Amino acid sequence: MLCEREQPNVIVGTSMGGMYAQQMRGFNRICVNPAFDLPQHKDILYEGTFEFFNPRKDGKTTFTITPEIIQHFAEMEAHQFDGITDEDRENVYGLFADNDTTVNCEDIFCKYYKNVIHFHGEHRLNRQVVEETLMPLII
């Protein structure tokens, strides 16, 4: 695994990345607006071809969501909180925006973790939130 080889000081993930970051046991993690229950959000995770928000280095501009991908998420999410330790509970932070209309999984996060920080913003981070909320927590 990349994290075991690189040994990062902290792993930060937003939205779906926050869901993945939460599962990286044994590392300090920050989950920003984590999306823990995507298969239940038929308006967010559905079949089709979509454009990336930002350009990729390889030039690819689209990605496709298939029924298999949706099934994979459902299976992964069923076990995403397995194996949480007391150390994990201490070293995982959830950052939640007050104006996130995309997905809000704070209630799920709080079932497993205690470190919650609220910030003024939306689902996608902006420069101000990164500078004023996220960076002080990392440093």
Phi, psi and omega in degrees: 000141182303315182297321179294324180286316185274335181051063180292153176288326180207147175246128180242130176223143178243144178057242177297326177296329176293325176294316178293317180301319180303329184274358182272073184305143175089359179242154172292132185223145174235120181253110183262119182045053185296140179256093184272346188227046185301319180301340177279348181259081182296342178275351181248311183252101180213162183296144176149178177250133187228157177269142174294148177292324183233151180295146176264153179297331181276001177086353180292138185245346183226162173220159183238133174261122181250166175302327179295322178294317179298318178296319178301314179299317180298317179293317180295317182294333179296338183236011188294340180255006178295140172080016178292134180254170175298324177296319176300316181301328179281329192251014177243130179243142174246125176252127185231129180279144180283343180241032179279107179260001181276305180202139177225108183247027180301320180298321177293314180304315184291344174291336187241334186229159184247342186271099183240133176233133177257147177219158178276118180168193182242193184295316180272136181288150171239173184302318182298316180295319178299313183289319188268335185244310186285309184300316177301329179287325179287318184282000000 
